[in-house]
Amino acid sequence: MGTRLRGGGYPGRVILGVDTSLGTAVGLIGRDGRAVAEAARTAPLGHAEVVGELLTEVVGAADGPIAHVAAGMGPGPFTGLRIGIAAARAFALGRGIPVVPVPSHHAAALAVIDTEAPAEPFAILTDARRRETAVTVYEGIDVDGIPHAVVDTVLVPRDEVDARLGALRRFEVTALSGTALARVARRALDAGRVLTGPEPLYLRPPDARTPAPPKRVGL
């Protein structure tokens, strides 16, 4: 549902969107809320190598000072997701502007709603690897124009997706839009809402573990 803040209303603000939950996506919306520039790489790895290049490519098209950075918070894999969030926060810190955390599936849902206009609930599906799928169910948009999640993101074994979702319409997403992410952020700002917290939505904990201390050997 999100948290509503006091105030709100950010007309004419340029917003940058950064997401690495799937590939690497960077997008910019202008003062009128329309897409100004977008760049992406669909490869699921190599985020650190390309995110700076994409930022440089997109930021140069801004039609005014960038006021906010929308950061895609997942669901996504541990390492890839952290790279995008770190890049968004570093950019915002350098400019002295706020970061707006946005669930990545919201951007995918908004793109579906804009192009397909589904009248019934639908599911956004993204590859969670390890033979699992990340699923979020939406039903239209709420009063603030933000995709309305009716079932929060869950991991479903890939071979159980059909049984779990039944006849529910589904959209398997392989790439996200940085401008769609920025548009969701703008609507949240206009409504004075926080859509998610500062912690990423990881698909699962990282594989790496802190080594246990060596056992003491008694003499």
Residue frames as a rotation matrix with the C-alpha (Angstrom) as fourth column:
MET 1
0.561 0.828 0.000 0.00
0.828 -0.561 0.000 0.00
0.000 0.000 -1.000 0.00
GLY 2
-0.254 -0.715 0.651 2.85
0.591 -0.648 -0.481 2.45
0.766 0.263 0.587 0.73
THR 3
-0.138 0.108 -0.985 3.11
0.916 -0.364 -0.168 5.22
-0.376 -0.925 -0.049 3.28
ARG 4
0.486 0.368 0.792 1.65
0.663 -0.746 -0.060 8.65
0.569 0.555 -0.607 2.72
LEU 5
-0.503 -0.708 -0.495 3.78
0.861 -0.461 -0.215 11.65
-0.076 -0.534 0.842 3.62
ARG 6
0.379 0.566 -0.732 2.77
0.470 -0.799 -0.375 15.21
-0.797 -0.202 -0.569 4.24
GLY 7
-0.171 -0.418 -0.892 3.02
-0.502 -0.742 0.444 17.58
-0.848 0.524 -0.083 1.35
GLY 8
-0.154 0.061 0.986 3.64
0.681 0.730 0.061 16.05
-0.716 0.681 -0.154 -2.04
GLY 9
0.883 0.465 0.061 3.23
0.333 -0.532 -0.779 17.48
-0.330 0.708 -0.625 -5.48
TYR 10
-0.087 -0.976 -0.202 6.35
0.171 -0.214 0.962 17.78
-0.981 0.049 0.185 -7.59
PRO 11
0.839 0.472 0.271 5.21
0.333 -0.051 -0.942 19.29
-0.431 0.880 -0.200 -10.89
GLY 12
0.901 -0.427 -0.076 7.80
-0.324 -0.544 -0.774 19.90
0.289 0.722 -0.629 -13.55
ARG 13
0.356 -0.808 0.470 10.53
-0.692 0.110 0.713 17.80
-0.628 -0.579 -0.520 -11.91
VAL 14
0.282 -0.396 -0.874 13.02
-0.741 0.489 -0.461 15.83
0.609 0.777 -0.155 -13.96
ILE 15
0.507 -0.034 0.862 13.43
-0.689 0.584 0.428 12.31
-0.518 -0.811 0.273 -12.53
LEU 16
-0.255 -0.694 -0.674 16.09
-0.876 0.460 -0.142 9.70
0.409 0.554 -0.725 -13.27
GLY 17
0.762 0.509 0.400 15.28
-0.624 0.742 0.244 5.98
-0.173 -0.435 0.883 -12.96
VAL 18
-0.297 -0.896 -0.330 17.91
-0.881 0.391 -0.266 3.28
0.367 0.212 -0.906 -12.33
ASP 19
0.623 0.537 0.569 17.18
-0.702 0.705 0.102 -0.43
-0.347 -0.462 0.816 -12.11
THR 20
-0.370 -0.749 -0.549 19.39
-0.860 0.500 -0.104 -3.53
0.353 0.434 -0.829 -12.17
SER 21
-0.012 0.442 0.897 16.91
-0.729 0.610 -0.310 -6.16
-0.684 -0.658 0.316 -10.98
LEU 22
0.841 0.192 0.506 17.02
0.196 0.763 -0.615 -7.89
-0.505 0.617 0.604 -14.39
GLY 23
0.243 -0.775 0.583 19.36
0.859 -0.108 -0.501 -6.29
0.451 0.622 0.640 -16.88
THR 24
-0.532 -0.409 -0.741 20.59
0.671 -0.738 -0.075 -2.72
-0.517 -0.537 0.667 -16.45
ALA 25
0.089 0.679 0.728 18.07
0.902 -0.365 0.230 0.04
0.422 0.637 -0.646 -17.19
VAL 26
-0.615 -0.238 -0.752 18.41
0.533 -0.828 -0.174 3.81
-0.581 -0.508 0.636 -16.93
GLY 27
-0.153 0.626 0.765 15.71
0.890 -0.250 0.382 6.26
0.431 0.739 -0.519 -17.98
LEU 28
-0.886 -0.168 -0.433 14.80
0.336 -0.875 -0.349 9.91
-0.320 -0.455 0.831 -17.64
ILE 29
0.122 0.924 0.363 11.45
0.981 -0.168 0.098 11.67
0.151 0.344 -0.927 -17.62
GLY 30
-0.675 -0.442 0.591 11.23
0.481 -0.871 -0.101 15.38
0.559 0.216 0.800 -18.24
ARG 31
-0.967 0.252 0.039 9.31
-0.214 -0.718 -0.662 18.27
-0.139 -0.648 0.748 -16.74
ASP 32
-0.238 0.937 -0.255 6.10
-0.945 -0.163 0.284 17.17
0.224 0.309 0.924 -18.43
GLY 33
0.127 0.263 0.957 6.42
-0.673 0.731 -0.111 13.61
-0.729 -0.630 0.269 -17.13
ARG 34
0.946 0.218 -0.240 7.16
-0.322 0.551 -0.770 12.13
-0.035 0.806 0.591 -20.54
ALA 35
0.574 -0.765 0.293 10.11
0.610 0.638 0.471 9.94
-0.547 -0.092 0.832 -21.41
VAL 36
0.720 -0.435 -0.541 13.14
-0.563 -0.822 -0.089 11.97
-0.406 0.368 -0.836 -22.45
ALA 37
-0.017 -0.785 -0.620 15.82
-0.860 0.327 -0.391 9.30
0.510 0.526 -0.680 -22.78
GLU 38
0.730 0.219 0.647 16.29
-0.544 0.760 0.356 5.64
-0.413 -0.612 0.675 -22.04
ALA 39
-0.004 -0.758 -0.653 19.15
-0.819 0.378 -0.433 3.17
0.574 0.532 -0.622 -22.32
ALA 40
0.606 0.270 0.749 19.39
-0.684 0.657 0.317 -0.46
-0.406 -0.704 0.582 -21.28
ARG 41
-0.490 -0.645 -0.587 21.39
-0.769 0.636 -0.057 -3.64
0.410 0.423 -0.808 -21.49
THR 42
0.526 0.847 -0.077 19.46
-0.732 0.497 0.467 -6.88
0.434 -0.189 0.881 -21.16
ALA 43
-0.146 -0.645 -0.750 22.40
-0.021 0.760 -0.649 -9.05
0.989 -0.079 -0.125 -20.02
PRO 44
0.808 0.559 -0.187 21.68
0.139 0.127 0.982 -10.35
0.573 -0.820 0.025 -16.49
LEU 45
0.460 -0.740 -0.492 25.34
0.806 0.114 0.581 -9.84
-0.374 -0.663 0.648 -15.50
GLY 46
-0.385 -0.768 0.512 27.88
0.903 -0.429 0.035 -7.06
0.193 0.476 0.858 -15.91
HIS 47
0.682 0.731 0.022 25.81
0.704 -0.664 0.253 -4.32
0.199 -0.157 -0.967 -14.28
ALA 48
0.496 -0.536 -0.683 28.85
0.373 -0.579 0.725 -2.60
-0.784 -0.614 -0.088 -12.78
GLU 49
-0.516 -0.775 0.364 30.56
0.637 -0.063 0.769 -2.41
-0.573 0.629 0.526 -16.16
VAL 50
-0.542 0.335 0.770 27.66
0.729 -0.268 0.630 -0.69
0.417 0.903 -0.100 -17.97
VAL 51
0.348 0.818 -0.457 25.64
0.934 -0.343 0.097 1.34
-0.078 -0.461 -0.884 -15.45
GLY 52
-0.093 -0.451 -0.888 28.03
0.356 -0.848 0.393 4.30
-0.930 -0.279 0.239 -15.53
GLU 53
-0.943 -0.258 0.211 28.00
0.262 -0.184 0.947 4.36
-0.205 0.949 0.241 -19.34
LEU 54
-0.278 0.924 0.264 24.20
0.850 0.109 0.516 4.28
0.448 0.368 -0.815 -19.41
LEU 55
0.330 0.356 -0.875 23.95
0.786 -0.616 0.046 7.05
-0.522 -0.703 -0.483 -16.83
THR 56
-0.538 -0.625 -0.566 26.24
0.170 -0.738 0.653 9.26
-0.826 0.255 0.503 -18.89
GLU 57
-0.885 0.220 0.411 24.23
0.440 0.101 0.892 8.55
0.155 0.970 -0.186 -22.02
VAL 58
-0.008 1.000 -0.022 20.87
0.912 0.016 0.410 9.35
0.410 -0.017 -0.912 -20.45
VAL 59
0.153 0.071 -0.986 21.70
0.778 -0.623 0.076 12.23
-0.609 -0.779 -0.151 -18.11
GLY 60
-0.806 -0.568 -0.165 22.98
0.338 -0.672 0.659 14.33
-0.485 0.476 0.734 -21.00
ALA 61
-0.640 0.629 0.442 19.44
0.503 -0.092 0.859 14.49
0.581 0.772 -0.257 -22.42
ALA 62
-0.246 0.576 -0.780 17.91
0.918 -0.121 -0.379 16.14
-0.312 -0.809 -0.498 -19.34
ASP 63
-0.053 0.325 0.944 15.78
0.630 -0.723 0.284 19.20
0.775 0.610 -0.166 -20.10
GLY 64
0.504 0.144 0.852 16.41
-0.486 -0.768 0.417 20.66
0.714 -0.624 -0.317 -16.67
PRO 65
-0.498 -0.724 0.478 18.07
-0.803 0.177 -0.569 19.87
0.327 -0.667 -0.669 -13.35
ILE 66
-0.207 0.375 -0.903 17.41
0.131 0.926 0.355 16.33
0.969 -0.045 -0.241 -12.14
ALA 67
-0.017 0.339 0.941 15.38
-0.800 -0.568 0.190 16.56
0.599 -0.750 0.281 -8.95
HIS 68
0.376 0.197 0.905 15.07
-0.761 0.623 0.181 12.93
-0.528 -0.757 0.384 -7.84
VAL 69
-0.576 -0.511 -0.638 16.52
-0.746 0.648 0.155 9.51
0.334 0.565 -0.754 -8.55
ALA 70
0.592 0.769 0.240 14.17
-0.805 0.579 0.129 6.52
-0.040 -0.270 0.962 -8.61
ALA 71
-0.585 -0.810 0.033 15.94
-0.811 0.584 -0.043 3.35
0.016 -0.052 -0.999 -7.51
GLY 72
0.318 0.656 -0.684 14.52
-0.584 0.704 0.404 -0.05
0.747 0.271 0.607 -8.43
MET 73
-0.149 -0.332 0.931 14.46
-0.987 0.112 -0.118 -2.05
-0.066 -0.937 -0.344 -5.19
GLY 74
-0.970 -0.242 -0.003 13.74
-0.241 0.964 0.113 -5.46
-0.025 0.110 -0.994 -6.64
PRO 75
0.739 -0.332 0.586 12.87
-0.121 0.790 0.601 -8.26
-0.663 -0.515 0.543 -6.50
GLY 76
0.711 -0.575 -0.404 16.27
-0.499 -0.007 -0.867 -9.17
0.495 0.818 -0.292 -7.86
PRO 77
0.567 -0.590 -0.575 19.44
0.621 0.765 -0.173 -11.13
0.542 -0.259 0.800 -7.19
PHE 78
0.663 -0.251 -0.706 21.68
0.628 -0.327 0.706 -9.93
-0.408 -0.911 -0.059 -4.37
THR 79
-0.325 -0.929 -0.179 24.72
0.659 -0.358 0.662 -8.64
-0.679 0.097 0.728 -6.25
GLY 80
-0.564 0.112 0.819 23.02
0.746 -0.356 0.562 -7.20
0.354 0.928 0.117 -9.32
LEU 81
0.507 0.856 0.098 20.37
0.692 -0.472 0.546 -5.38
0.514 -0.208 -0.832 -7.34
ARG 82
0.488 -0.391 -0.780 22.93
0.651 -0.432 0.624 -3.81
-0.581 -0.813 0.044 -5.00
ILE 83
-0.567 -0.770 0.293 24.88
0.764 -0.359 0.536 -2.35
-0.308 0.527 0.792 -7.92
GLY 84
-0.255 0.547 0.798 21.92
0.635 -0.528 0.565 -0.41
0.729 0.650 -0.213 -9.28
ILE 85
0.775 0.558 -0.296 20.85
0.569 -0.412 0.712 0.86
0.275 -0.720 -0.637 -5.87
ALA 86
0.170 -0.805 -0.568 24.42
0.724 -0.289 0.626 1.92
-0.668 -0.518 0.534 -5.07
ALA 87
-0.658 -0.403 0.636 24.69
0.747 -0.453 0.486 3.73
0.093 0.795 0.599 -8.41
ALA 88
0.208 0.829 0.519 21.41
0.574 -0.533 0.621 5.55
0.792 0.169 -0.587 -7.81
ARG 89
0.815 0.100 -0.571 22.44
0.568 -0.337 0.751 6.57
-0.118 -0.936 -0.332 -4.31
ALA 90
-0.197 -0.962 -0.191 25.90
0.796 -0.271 0.542 7.69
-0.573 -0.046 0.818 -5.42
PHE 91
-0.504 0.086 0.859 24.44
0.689 -0.560 0.460 9.82
0.521 0.824 0.223 -8.20
ALA 92
0.558 0.812 0.172 21.90
0.493 -0.491 0.718 11.35
0.667 -0.317 -0.674 -5.83
LEU 93
0.558 -0.428 -0.711 24.55
0.708 -0.201 0.677 12.03
-0.433 -0.881 0.191 -3.20
GLY 94
-0.511 -0.828 0.231 26.75
0.816 -0.383 0.432 13.79
-0.270 0.409 0.872 -5.75
ARG 95
-0.485 0.416 0.769 23.86
0.419 -0.662 0.622 16.02
0.768 0.624 0.147 -6.81
GLY 96
-0.992 0.128 -0.006 22.44
-0.048 -0.413 -0.910 16.52
-0.119 -0.902 0.416 -3.33
ILE 97
-0.314 0.927 -0.205 19.01
-0.855 -0.182 0.486 15.18
0.413 0.327 0.850 -4.35
PRO 98
-0.055 0.355 0.933 16.70
-0.796 0.549 -0.256 12.53
-0.603 -0.757 0.252 -2.83
VAL 99
-0.933 -0.126 -0.336 16.43
-0.287 0.825 0.487 8.87
0.216 0.551 -0.806 -3.78
VAL 100
0.007 0.983 0.184 12.92
-0.987 0.036 -0.157 7.48
-0.161 -0.180 0.970 -4.28
PRO 101
-0.867 -0.330 0.374 12.77
-0.303 0.944 0.131 3.69
-0.397 0.000 -0.918 -3.70
VAL 102
0.073 0.885 -0.461 10.36
-0.987 -0.001 -0.158 1.92
-0.140 0.466 0.873 -6.05
PRO 103
0.082 0.010 0.997 9.47
-0.114 0.993 0.000 -1.79
-0.990 -0.114 0.083 -6.26
SER 104
-0.791 -0.518 -0.327 10.80
-0.356 -0.045 0.933 -2.90
-0.498 0.854 -0.149 -9.64
HIS 105
-0.697 0.580 0.422 7.68
0.697 0.687 0.205 -4.91
-0.171 0.437 -0.883 -10.48
HIS 106
0.165 0.753 -0.637 5.64
0.404 -0.641 -0.652 -1.67
-0.900 -0.150 -0.410 -10.21
ALA 107
-0.323 -0.360 -0.875 7.51
-0.597 -0.640 0.484 -0.33
-0.734 0.679 -0.008 -13.24
ALA 108
-0.998 -0.032 0.056 6.75
0.017 0.702 0.712 -3.49
-0.062 0.711 -0.700 -15.19
ALA 109
-0.348 0.937 -0.016 3.09
0.825 0.298 -0.480 -3.36
-0.446 -0.181 -0.877 -14.14
LEU 110
0.097 0.367 -0.925 2.75
-0.065 -0.925 -0.374 0.29
-0.993 0.096 -0.066 -15.20
ALA 111
-0.711 -0.407 -0.573 4.18
-0.587 -0.106 0.803 -0.54
-0.388 0.907 -0.164 -18.62
VAL 112
-0.877 0.447 0.176 1.68
0.480 0.830 0.284 -3.40
-0.019 0.334 -0.942 -18.98
ILE 113
-0.070 0.903 -0.425 -1.23
0.672 -0.272 -0.689 -1.21
-0.738 -0.333 -0.587 -17.89
ASP 114
-0.130 -0.045 -0.990 -0.26
-0.396 -0.913 0.094 1.51
-0.909 0.405 0.101 -20.36
THR 115
-0.745 -0.286 -0.603 0.06
-0.655 0.145 0.742 -0.85
-0.124 0.947 -0.295 -23.32
GLU 116
-0.882 0.355 -0.310 -2.39
0.224 0.894 0.387 -3.68
0.415 0.272 -0.868 -22.58
ALA 117
-0.546 0.669 0.503 -4.94
-0.784 -0.621 -0.025 -2.02
0.296 -0.408 0.864 -20.26
PRO 118
-0.731 0.281 -0.622 -5.95
0.252 0.958 0.136 -5.36
0.634 -0.057 -0.771 -18.67
ALA 119
-0.037 0.834 0.550 -9.41
-0.576 -0.468 0.670 -5.18
0.816 -0.292 0.498 -17.10
GLU 120
0.896 0.332 -0.296 -8.78
-0.011 0.682 0.731 -8.13
0.445 -0.652 0.615 -14.77
PRO 121
0.644 -0.711 0.282 -6.02
-0.478 -0.085 0.874 -8.88
-0.597 -0.698 -0.395 -12.25
PHE 122
0.828 -0.465 -0.314 -2.74
-0.106 0.420 -0.901 -9.91
0.551 0.780 0.298 -13.83
ALA 123
0.798 -0.601 -0.048 0.63
0.295 0.320 0.901 -11.23
-0.526 -0.732 0.432 -12.73
ILE 124
0.619 -0.750 -0.232 4.10
-0.731 -0.442 -0.520 -9.86
0.288 0.491 -0.822 -13.39
LEU 125
0.919 -0.347 0.188 6.65
0.256 0.887 0.385 -12.68
-0.300 -0.306 0.904 -13.64
THR 126
0.526 -0.829 -0.193 10.43
-0.804 -0.409 -0.431 -12.30
0.278 0.382 -0.881 -13.64
ASP 127
0.507 -0.423 -0.751 13.11
0.120 0.897 -0.424 -14.96
0.854 0.125 0.506 -13.71
ALA 128
0.783 -0.212 0.584 14.39
-0.621 -0.290 0.728 -15.61
0.015 -0.933 -0.359 -10.18
ARG 129
-0.186 -0.853 -0.487 16.92
-0.776 0.432 -0.460 -18.20
0.603 0.293 -0.742 -11.39
ARG 130
-0.901 -0.260 0.348 17.38
-0.420 0.726 -0.545 -21.55
-0.111 -0.637 -0.763 -9.69
ARG 131
-0.755 0.641 -0.140 14.21
0.383 0.604 0.699 -22.74
0.533 0.474 -0.701 -11.42
GLU 132
-0.257 0.689 -0.677 12.08
0.829 -0.203 -0.521 -20.18
-0.496 -0.696 -0.519 -9.59
THR 133
-0.335 0.277 0.901 9.92
0.618 -0.657 0.432 -17.26
0.711 0.701 0.049 -10.71
ALA 134
-0.872 0.097 -0.481 9.20
0.324 -0.622 -0.713 -14.02
-0.368 -0.777 0.511 -8.85
VAL 135
-0.409 0.836 0.366 5.48
0.704 0.033 0.710 -13.26
0.581 0.548 -0.602 -9.05
THR 136
-0.857 0.304 -0.415 3.49
0.105 -0.686 -0.720 -10.15
-0.504 -0.661 0.556 -8.09
VAL 137
-0.349 0.825 0.445 -0.24
0.928 0.239 0.285 -9.84
0.128 0.513 -0.849 -8.79
TYR 138
-0.944 0.015 -0.329 -1.74
0.026 -0.992 -0.121 -6.47
-0.328 -0.123 0.936 -9.69
GLU 139
-0.085 0.936 0.343 -5.20
0.982 0.136 -0.127 -5.11
-0.166 0.326 -0.931 -10.34
GLY 140
0.609 0.379 0.697 -5.25
0.619 -0.777 -0.118 -1.82
0.496 0.503 -0.708 -12.21
ILE 141
-0.576 -0.738 0.352 -4.01
0.357 -0.614 -0.704 1.40
0.736 -0.279 0.617 -10.66
ASP 142
-0.223 0.469 -0.854 -4.99
0.956 -0.065 -0.286 3.07
-0.190 -0.881 -0.434 -7.40
VAL 143
0.752 0.646 -0.132 -6.33
0.619 -0.760 -0.196 6.60
-0.227 0.066 -0.972 -6.93
ASP 144
0.443 -0.671 -0.595 -2.81
-0.252 -0.730 0.636 7.99
-0.860 -0.131 -0.492 -7.28
GLY 145
0.755 -0.090 -0.650 -2.17
-0.651 0.021 -0.759 6.24
0.082 0.996 -0.043 -10.60
ILE 146
-0.358 -0.908 0.219 0.21
-0.931 0.364 -0.013 3.70
-0.068 -0.209 -0.976 -9.06
PRO 147
-0.219 0.263 -0.940 -0.11
-0.374 0.867 0.329 -0.02
0.901 0.423 -0.091 -9.93
HIS 148
0.216 0.458 0.863 -2.14
-0.971 0.008 0.238 -1.71
0.102 -0.889 0.446 -7.22
ALA 149
-0.656 -0.506 -0.560 -0.50
-0.415 0.862 -0.292 -4.88
0.630 0.040 -0.775 -5.92
VAL 150
0.402 0.865 0.302 -3.09
-0.816 0.188 0.547 -7.27
0.416 -0.466 0.781 -4.56
VAL 151
0.961 -0.268 -0.067 -0.60
0.268 0.852 0.449 -10.08
-0.063 -0.449 0.891 -3.88
ASP 152
0.584 -0.803 -0.121 2.91
-0.698 -0.573 0.430 -9.11
-0.414 -0.167 -0.895 -2.83
THR 153
0.198 -0.606 -0.770 5.94
-0.837 0.305 -0.455 -10.66
0.511 0.734 -0.447 -4.51
VAL 154
0.560 -0.065 0.826 6.49
-0.500 0.768 0.400 -14.35
-0.660 -0.637 0.398 -3.85
LEU 155
-0.519 -0.734 -0.438 8.89
-0.843 0.355 0.405 -16.93
-0.142 0.579 -0.803 -5.22
VAL 156
0.589 0.742 0.320 7.21
-0.596 0.666 -0.448 -19.81
-0.546 0.073 0.834 -7.04
PRO 157
-0.355 -0.673 0.649 8.96
0.044 0.681 0.731 -22.93
-0.934 0.288 -0.212 -8.40
ARG 158
-0.667 0.022 -0.745 8.92
-0.676 -0.438 0.592 -22.61
-0.313 0.899 0.307 -12.17
ASP 159
-0.877 0.313 -0.364 7.13
0.017 0.778 0.628 -25.91
0.480 0.545 -0.688 -12.67
GLU 160
-0.497 0.737 -0.459 4.35
0.831 0.251 -0.497 -24.81
-0.251 -0.628 -0.737 -10.29
VAL 161
-0.917 0.092 -0.388 3.55
-0.125 -0.990 0.058 -21.44
-0.379 0.102 0.920 -11.89
ASP 162
-0.687 0.691 -0.224 0.69
-0.276 0.037 0.960 -22.73
0.672 0.722 0.166 -14.04
ALA 163
-0.229 0.608 -0.760 -0.94
0.731 0.623 0.278 -24.54
0.642 -0.492 -0.587 -11.14
ARG 164
-0.552 -0.047 -0.833 -0.54
0.744 -0.479 -0.466 -21.55
-0.377 -0.877 0.299 -8.80
LEU 165
-0.847 0.133 -0.514 -1.78
-0.228 -0.966 0.125 -18.88
-0.480 0.223 0.849 -11.20
GLY 166
-0.160 0.847 0.507 -4.46
0.537 0.506 -0.675 -20.89
-0.828 0.164 -0.536 -12.98
ALA 167
0.274 0.396 0.876 -6.27
0.960 -0.165 -0.225 -18.74
0.055 0.903 -0.426 -15.54
LEU 168
0.606 -0.078 -0.791 -4.80
0.266 -0.918 0.294 -15.49
-0.749 -0.389 -0.536 -14.21
ARG 169
0.905 -0.294 0.307 -3.32
0.230 -0.268 -0.936 -13.47
0.357 0.918 -0.175 -17.05
ARG 170
0.568 -0.777 -0.270 0.43
0.424 -0.004 0.906 -13.25
-0.705 -0.629 0.328 -16.77
PHE 171
0.924 -0.382 0.014 3.21
-0.212 -0.542 -0.813 -11.18
0.318 0.748 -0.582 -18.28
GLU 172
0.605 -0.790 -0.098 6.71
0.730 0.502 0.464 -12.62
-0.317 -0.352 0.881 -18.27
VAL 173
0.969 -0.240 -0.063 9.08
-0.248 -0.947 -0.204 -9.66
-0.011 0.213 -0.977 -18.11
THR 174
0.555 -0.830 0.061 12.67
0.831 0.549 -0.091 -9.95
0.042 0.101 0.994 -19.30
ALA 175
-0.607 -0.726 0.323 13.60
0.685 -0.684 -0.250 -6.24
0.403 0.070 0.913 -19.23
LEU 176
0.219 0.650 -0.727 12.47
0.881 -0.452 -0.139 -3.27
-0.420 -0.610 -0.672 -17.18
SER 177
0.253 -0.026 0.967 12.07
0.656 -0.730 -0.191 0.36
0.711 0.683 -0.168 -18.22
GLY 178
-0.640 -0.563 -0.523 13.97
0.768 -0.453 -0.452 3.08
0.017 -0.691 0.723 -16.41
THR 179
-0.849 0.377 0.371 11.44
-0.258 -0.908 0.331 5.68
0.461 0.186 0.868 -17.54
ALA 180
0.157 0.924 -0.349 8.51
0.048 0.346 0.937 3.57
0.986 -0.164 0.010 -16.25
LEU 181
-0.051 -0.276 -0.960 10.32
0.951 0.279 -0.130 3.37
0.304 -0.920 0.248 -12.90
ALA 182
-0.937 -0.343 -0.061 10.73
0.348 -0.907 -0.239 7.15
0.026 -0.245 0.969 -12.89
ARG 183
-0.481 0.836 0.265 7.05
-0.299 -0.440 0.847 7.63
0.824 0.328 0.461 -13.75
VAL 184
0.314 0.546 -0.776 5.99
0.581 0.536 0.612 5.48
0.751 -0.643 -0.149 -10.79
ALA 185
-0.437 -0.567 -0.698 8.30
0.899 -0.282 -0.334 7.55
-0.007 -0.774 0.633 -8.58
ARG 186
-0.928 0.103 0.358 6.80
-0.019 -0.973 0.231 10.79
0.372 0.208 0.905 -9.84
ARG 187
0.004 1.000 -0.028 3.28
-0.108 0.029 0.994 9.64
0.994 -0.001 0.108 -9.06
ALA 188
0.217 0.003 -0.976 4.37
0.880 0.432 0.197 8.58
0.423 -0.902 0.091 -5.58
LEU 189
-0.782 -0.562 -0.268 5.96
0.622 -0.727 -0.290 11.98
-0.032 -0.394 0.919 -5.02
ASP 190
-0.675 0.601 0.429 2.86
-0.199 -0.707 0.679 13.78
0.711 0.373 0.596 -6.29
ALA 191
0.374 0.876 -0.305 0.78
0.035 0.316 0.948 11.79
0.927 -0.366 0.088 -3.82
GLY 192
0.076 -0.426 0.902 3.26
-0.908 -0.404 -0.114 12.19
0.413 -0.810 -0.417 -0.94
ARG 193
0.920 0.333 0.206 3.76
-0.386 0.859 0.335 8.44
-0.065 -0.388 0.919 -0.65
VAL 194
-0.309 -0.948 0.078 6.65
-0.927 0.318 0.198 6.12
-0.212 -0.011 -0.977 0.09
LEU 195
0.452 0.579 -0.678 6.15
-0.789 0.614 -0.002 2.87
0.415 0.536 0.735 -1.81
THR 196
0.745 -0.290 -0.601 8.79
0.401 0.914 0.056 0.77
0.533 -0.283 0.797 -0.11
GLY 197
0.887 -0.425 -0.179 11.58
0.018 -0.356 0.934 1.05
-0.461 -0.832 -0.308 2.43
PRO 198
0.463 -0.789 -0.403 15.31
-0.875 -0.480 -0.064 1.56
-0.143 0.382 -0.913 1.86
GLU 199
-0.294 -0.584 0.757 16.11
-0.451 0.783 0.429 -2.16
-0.842 -0.216 -0.494 2.04
PRO 200
-0.544 0.054 -0.837 16.21
-0.821 0.172 0.545 -4.07
0.173 0.984 -0.049 -1.27
LEU 201
0.531 0.712 0.460 13.83
-0.697 0.675 -0.242 -6.93
-0.483 -0.192 0.855 -1.95
TYR 202
-0.548 -0.801 -0.241 16.32
-0.822 0.462 0.333 -9.72
-0.155 0.380 -0.912 -2.54
LEU 203
0.206 0.586 -0.783 15.11
-0.690 0.655 0.309 -12.92
0.694 0.477 0.539 -4.13
ARG 204
0.850 -0.051 -0.524 17.10
0.360 0.782 0.508 -14.86
0.384 -0.621 0.684 -1.55
PRO 205
0.774 -0.622 -0.117 20.07
-0.210 -0.426 0.880 -14.30
-0.597 -0.657 -0.460 0.77
PRO 206
0.374 -0.720 -0.584 23.54
-0.904 -0.143 -0.402 -14.17
0.206 0.679 -0.705 -0.81
ASP 207
0.783 -0.139 -0.606 25.37
0.049 0.985 -0.163 -17.43
0.620 0.098 0.779 -1.30
ALA 208
-0.250 -0.965 0.085 28.47
0.021 -0.093 -0.995 -16.09
0.968 -0.247 0.043 0.43
ARG 209
0.856 0.452 -0.251 28.66
0.233 0.096 0.968 -16.69
0.462 -0.887 -0.023 4.15
THR 210
0.336 -0.742 0.580 31.03
-0.859 -0.494 -0.135 -15.39
0.387 -0.453 -0.803 6.79
PRO 211
-0.094 -0.411 -0.907 33.33
-0.045 0.912 -0.408 -18.28
0.995 0.003 -0.104 7.71
ALA 212
0.916 0.393 -0.079 32.77
0.022 0.146 0.989 -19.71
0.400 -0.908 0.125 11.13
PRO 213
0.345 -0.832 0.435 35.61
-0.933 -0.356 0.058 -19.19
0.106 -0.426 -0.898 13.60
PRO 214
-0.188 -0.479 -0.857 37.99
-0.376 0.841 -0.388 -22.13
0.907 0.250 -0.338 13.82
LYS 215
0.830 0.502 -0.243 37.21
-0.028 0.473 0.880 -24.67
0.557 -0.724 0.407 16.48
ARG 216
0.208 -0.745 0.634 39.41
-0.965 -0.264 0.006 -24.67
0.163 -0.613 -0.773 19.53
VAL 217
0.374 -0.188 -0.908 41.36
-0.067 0.971 -0.228 -27.80
0.925 0.147 0.351 20.02
GLY 218
0.815 -0.036 0.578 41.79
-0.578 -0.124 0.807 -28.85
0.043 -0.992 -0.122 23.62
LEU 219
-0.078 -0.924 -0.375 45.13
-0.578 0.348 -0.738 -30.20
0.812 0.159 -0.562 24.80
